[in-house]
Amino acid sequence: MRPLKLTLSAFGPYADETVIDFTQLGGQGLFLVTGDTGAGKTTIFDGITFALYGETSGGVREASMLRSKYAKPETPTYAEYIFEYKDAVYTVKRSPDYERPKTRGTGMTTQKGEALLTFSDGRAPVTKLKEVNQTVTDLIGLDMKQFTQIAMIAQGDFRKLLLADTEERSNIFRKLFHTDIYKVIQEKLKFEAGGLDKAYKELLRSIRQYTEQVRYSTEDQLGRQWILMEKNGFEGNLEEGLEILEQFLKVDKETLKNLNKQIKENDKELEKVNQLLGKAHKEADAKARKEQLLQEKEVLLPQLEQAQKAAENGAKEPEEIQRLMLSIQKEKENLERYTNLENLLRETEKASLQIEKLGMDGTELQNRQKEMKAVLEEKQKEYQTTDGAEKEKAETDFRKEKIDTLYAGIYKNCGNLEFLQTKISELKIQSGQEEQLAKQIKKDLTDLEEKIVSGGNLEIKENSLVIRLQQIEKIEDQQKRYQDLEKEAERKKKGYLTASQKRTEIKEILNKMEQAYLDAQAGVLAADLQDGMPCPVCGSVHHPKLTQIPNEVPTEEQLKKQKKLTEAAEKAASDASVQAGEATGLMQRCREELTEGVKGYIAQFLPEEETQEILRKELPDHELCLFVKNQESSVQTGLEEIKKQKKVHQDLLKKKEEFITQSEQHAKEFQKLQISLEKRKSQLESIQEQLQNQLDEPVLTWIHEEDIRQRMKTDPELSQDHSGEIVYQKEICNVSQALLQGKRAAEWLKQQQNILGQKQKDLTALLEQRKLLEMQIGKTQTELTTITDQINQNQQQTAAEKSRYEQLQKQRENMEKELGERTKEEILSQIQLKTEEQKKLEIHYKTVTEAREVLEKRMTELDSVIASLTEQLKESISISAEELNAQKENFAQQKKSLSENRDEIHARLEINSDMYEKIRRQQTELLKTETRWKWMKSLSDTANGTITGKARIMLETYIQMQYFDRILARANIRLMTMSSGQYELVRRKENKSRVGKTGLELDVVDHYNGTVRSVKTLSGGETFQASLSLALGLSDEIQSSSGGIQLDTMFVDEGFGSLDEDALDQAIRALKDLSQGSRLVGIVSHVAELKERIDKKIIVTKKRTEDGVGSTICIEG
């Protein structure tokens, strides 16, 4: 990634829009970002990381803190970064959440954060915050944390990559070198091995479950063997168990076969007995049945003879029944004639009544006809009296409309004149008030400006105190670091003393053990010496005092072990001595830096006489601490006082703005009032002219004269002089007179409106009455016509009813002649008697006939059954039913016993066969699973680093170790240069704790003393050199590897201040070597030597102008 341009707007100390054109720095080499403290050097890097990832470079400042405190309210806050990556140009613009003025109304509102990523190849832009973050990460190949560890090392982040553990480095390398495929392989192997282990255990469990369901007899030898194997869980003898189960199945199958044969033979014998028993039962039943039927036949024979005689006697009854039916039919016809005669009598009576009713209706209709004619004549006369009402109504409406129009115009203009008179008076008063207020505000504003001028230098005082406070905080940090180093030096000194004492104790033990060992050797030699024999040690032949073997003699192995302990103690004491010396050196250097910092602060900020007094004496630690706290308290008090004064000053400025705003508002209001006043005067003149024209209307005179004429018609005594009455004056001099004349004319027109309105109502009522009369006359004429028609219809109906009545009388006379003298009751009585006789004959005939048929049918059935039974009883058996029942019971008991035994063995055979098949299948699957599980577990343990007794190095870590070794090789080229050949980074080969993930830990080789120790023991400057070398080595490896990540630019923020002059030379030389080719390296630092050695610079300056405080940027070189 190569930066092209960075734009910061209202971002941190940059109040206005600030543009940094990186193309001015060239395509390669070093450039320096330098400037005042707090001016915004690190903010440049914050702008780049915020634009890319939405976070700051150091992670200390949150996005909500990025809004500039010096920016104008309307200036938007954003960071826009244009960069080139793999020959393509990208632009990312991002803004945080911040407060801004509302576009409508007053007050503030929160502007939500936004992000936009655009592409130079025409692709659709990305707009959502999370999507922009993900797209940038995918594009560059680094997330925020990796970017700040590799491409942009922020303040305080130099040690992070150097001191990271295996887990942290593994996460970084996975993203950079795409080793996640090996992690997936690890997880898959682990998952597969776990699944196979679970499957193997599940198969064992299911086999044990199946063996528990096997049924067997505990009385035979096979059953007892099965019980013993089942208790052991069939461990290692599953095949033998299957063989026993096969024997179970073989025995049960043979037994089942024999039982089925016995049951079949038993069933045959039982069937024979059942057949004989059935035949015996049938013979007994047939004999009893035959005897019963013979007895029934003897009883039925007399009954049959009697029924046959009764049937012969009733043979003539059907003819008598037919005769009675014909007689009844004839009587019913006579009864129907009587019914028709009664209906005819009723119709005749109805006709007589109808003739009478029609006569009465005719008389009533004639009377109504006479009344309606009288009413019609009266309505017609009344209608003729309203003939002239329509014309009079039209004339009245015309006059009313003219008066209404004229009245509305005059009344409206009079009201407008009154309103405008009042409004003009109010506007004159308001104009005077606004003019007076404007003068007063101008006077107050002059007084306020004099007060504001006196408070203009507060910002300078505050900036000076802020810088002083920052210096104090820096001294306090140095104090804290010195105290920590002092404690660490004391701790390591105690550690050295302990190690030295332990070394002495162990060395004394070794000396004693060596002496005892030598004494023992001499004792062994002396044991065989005699006088005259030469000593193998000294050669003497006299041995006055032989050496004795000690009671406790150490072995050679124990002696070697003690020597190793002594060497380890020597090394531990030596290491502790080195560490204590280093800690003491660090503490002393920190004390010197602290002293220099305090002296610099005193010389810069305290009065000269106080400075000389303090510098003459060396302040002890407690006095130095008290001095710093007093200075901090004094500065804080000064800042608080300035804040109060600034608040008062801000209030005055705010009040000034309010006065200026009020003055402008009053000026605008006065101008508006003047314009409105002129407009109202013009309106007044126009309306006055309209009113004059209305009063001059000829229609007003005509209406008045017409009113006089109408009044004279109704009242002839009125004098003719009233025709010339004047209701207003023609000449009008001013507005008041015009208003007075207009009101008089409106009042007179209102009176005329009321008079004509009442007349309109009267004429309207009269016309309504005329319409009502017209409707009533038409209705009456219609009713009269209807009545005449009804009279004619009545006369026709009367003639028709009389003719019908005469015909009904003739029909009645004819029917009476046909019926003769018999009554209706007599006919009904004859019908009832003959019907009852008919029913009795029918019932009797049916009864005797059915009785004969039933008896004859039963006799036929009895003869047939008796003949069949006689034939059946010709064949009989010799054995009794009791003997047959006993045989049947015996065979049934045998069958039950055999069946129960067979069912039990069949069920056991079914279950055991099923279990045998299932166990056999599970055994086959178990062998396959066990084989696969063994080699899969071996692969998983190897890939996941869980082999017992081995280092916990996973497959992915092993791959990353190769990358790490190459990174360290590249890093050591620079570190050896920076440290003058003293230090070299190495990957730790072993993890002493053997707990947790290992393989990517880091140590440092000190070639000056040949020791290997942790990188955490390096000093501040050494840590910076190692961190910078490691970051540069990682960058080189990424460029050369197939990871696909291209880093054309690197940024380093601070850290050079901890280097001495030689180390600084070496670091600059390494960075210059790094920037050869097409790479650009940027450095942020306060170190003065760097300004002289690096030509290309971005200079950040903090300035105060009339518009406020803000930082500016200048590019040199």
ABEGO torsion letter per residue (X at the ends): XBBABBBBBGBEABABBBBBBAAAAEABEBBBBBEBBGAGAAAAAAAAAAAAAGBBAAGABBAAAABBAABBAABBBBBBBBBBBGGBBBBBBBBBBBBBBBABEBEBBBBBBBBBBBBAAGBBBBABAAAAAAAAAAAAGBBAAAAAAAABBBBGAAAAAAABBAAAAAAAAAAAAGAAAAAAAAAAAAAAAAAAAAAAAAAAAAAAAAAAABBBBAABAAAAAAAAAAAAGGBGAAAAAAAAAAAAAAAAAAAAAAAAAAAAAAAAAAAAAAAAAAAAAAAAAAAAAAAAAAAAAAAAAAAAAAAAAAAAAAAAAAAAAAAAAAAAAAAAAAAAAAAAAAAAAAAAAAAAAAAAAAAAAAAAAAAAAAAAAAAAAAAAAAAAAAAAAAAAAAAAAAAAAAAAAAAAAAAAAAAAAAAAAAAAAAAAAAAAAAAAAAAAAAAAAAAAAAAAAAAAAAAAAAAAAAAAAAAAAAAAAAAAAAAAAAAAAAAAAAAAAAAAAAAAAAAAAAAAAAAAAAAAAAAAAAAABBBGBBBAAAGBABBABBBBBBABBBBAAAAAAAAAAAAAAAAAAAAAAAAAAAAAAAAAAAAAAAAAAAAAAAAAABBAAAAAAAAABBBBAAAAAAAAAAAAAAAAAAAAAAAAAAAAAAAAAAAAAAAAAAAAAAAAAAAAAAAAAAAAAAAAAAAAAAAAAAAABAAAAAAAAAAAAAAAAABAABBAAAAABBABBABBABAAAAAAAAAAAAAAAAAAAAAAAAAAAAAAAAAAAAAAAAAAAAAAAAAAAAAAAAAAAAAAAAAAAAAAAAAAAAAAAAAAAAAEABBAAAAAAAAAAAAAAAAAAAAAAAAAAAAAAAAAAAAAAAAAAAAAAAAAAABBBABBAAAAAAAAAAAAAAAAAAAAAAAAAAAAAAAAAAAAAAAAAAAAAAAAAAAAAAAAAAAAAAAAGABBGBBBBBAAAAAAAAAAAAAAAAAAAAAAAAAGGABBBBBBABBAAGBEBBGABBBBBBAAAGBBBBAAABBAAAAAAAAAAAAAAAAAAAAABAAGBBBABBBBBEGAAABBAAAAAAAAAAAAAAABEABBBBBBBABAAAAAABABBBBBBBBBBAAEBBBBBBBBX
